[in-house]
Amino acid sequence: MAEKPDHLATRLSHAARDQALTHGGVNPVLQRASTVLVASADDLYAPDAWTYGRHGTTTHKALKEGLSELENAPCCAVVSSGLLACTLPFTAFAEPGDHVLVSDNVYGPTRRFCDRFLRRWGCEVEYFNPTIGGGIETRIRANTRLIFLESPGSLTFEIADVPAIAAVCRRMGVISVIDNTWSAGVFLKPIDLGVDVSVQSTSKYVSGSADTLGGALFTRDDRLAAKLRDAASDLGLSVSPDDAYLILRGLRTLPLRLERHSSSGLKVARWLQTRAEVAKLLYPALETDVYHDLWKRDFKGAAGLFGCCLRPDLVGQTSQFLDELKLFGLGFSWGGFESLVIHCDPQLKRTAAGSTRLEGPLLRFSIGLEDPDDLIADLDQAFDRLTRR
Ligand SMILES: *Cc1c(COP(=O)(O)O)cnc(C)c1O
C-alpha cells in the first residue's frame, strides 16, 4: 500500500476500511460482545489476548483507527464521555501528594472533578491564568506532576501559548495534557506542538449529530499510553459498540462539516459585531480579538463556537433575548448540526489572578449547519423585539 494521502478528509474517508473490520462493507461491522471465545485453553491467559468485551470489539478497533488520523498521534483509548477523557489523565498519572496545574478557563465539570475528586484523592490543585505562557515555569514545583490546558477555553475563548507551555513541561519533566475539543483535532495538532496527551469530547464536532456521548485520548508516548489504558481498564471503562459505530460515522464527514461551521460562525460573528446591543465578541478567528495572532500562529481554522458579550445595561434582558430566538436551541452542548445558545454567567468560575475579558453578560453561540442568513435573521428579529420592549 502506498503512503497515506496528505489530506485529512481523504484519510478519514478511507481509514478503518480493512476487510477484517468491514467484512466487505464500507463501514465496520457492529459487533456487540461481552463474551469472547478463544480457540484453545492456552489462549485464555495468553498475553495480549482479547478475552472480554469490556476491552473493546471490532467496532472499537475501527473507531480507534479512524480517530488515529485526527491528531497525528495514535488514539490510545476511547471512553464513554468527553469528561472521562479529561479526567482519566489525572487518575492515570497523579498520585496523592502531587501538585497539578489547571488552566483557569477549563470546562466546568473538569474543574469540579479537580475541586472535589482530585482534592479528596490528596492532590493539590492550582489554577493558572490561561495567558501565562512560558511564565508557567514559575508555578512548577518539585511535586508538580501534570499541567492541564484548554485552548481556547470553551466559554471565554482565551488562546494559550501551547508550544511555550509544552516546552517548559518537557524541560521540567511535567506531563502536559490539553482538552482539544474546540478544534476537534482538525484545526489544532497539540501533539505536534509538543503536548504529551490530547483529549477530546467526541460528543461535539466528531459525532456531529448531538446523539452520542464519547471521549478520546491521544498520545505518541507509549509509556503514557500504557498508563492511560491501564487506568481505563482498572476503572472498568468501556463504550458501547453502538456508540463507537456512530462516532466513527460522524468522523467521516468531520472536515466538511467543520468548514461550514467555520464559515457560518465567522459570518454570524461579524454580523453580531455590527449590532449596537453587542459589546464584544470572544472569537479568536476575528481580527479584532486579542488572541487572533496567537490563534493564527497555531490553528489552521476556527470552529463555529464563540462568545458574545451583550452591552452591560442589557444584563436584565439576556434571558428575554434568548427566549425570543426561534432557530437557536437553548442547550449546553455544541458541535452538532443544530445551532445552540446559552447564557454563561451563572457557571463562570475563575479564581486565578488576571484580567477578565468580559464586558457584559456573556452568551455562547454554537453555530450549526443551518443557512447562516436564516440564523442572522433570527438574531435580528430577537434584537428588534428587545429594543421595542
Ligand atoms: C462537552 C465538553 C467536554 C465533556 O464532554 P462530554 O462528552 O459531554 O462528557 C469536555 N470539554 C469540553 C471543552 C466540552 O465542551
The ligand as a Gaussian input file, in Angstrom:
#p B3LYP/6-31G(d) Opt

LIG

0 1
 C      -18.588000      18.963000      26.401000
 C      -17.180000      19.152000      26.762000
 C      -16.491000      18.183000      27.486000
 C      -17.162000      16.951000      28.021000
 O      -17.648000      16.134000      27.036000
 P      -18.862000      15.106000      27.274000
 O      -18.737000      14.194000      26.136000
 O      -20.112000      15.912000      27.286000
 O      -18.618000      14.457000      28.598000
 C      -15.158000      18.395000      27.752000
 N      -14.542000      19.508000      27.354000
 C      -15.174000      20.460000      26.669000
 C      -14.421000      21.664000      26.248000
 C      -16.510000      20.325000      26.361000
 O      -17.154000      21.291000      25.720000

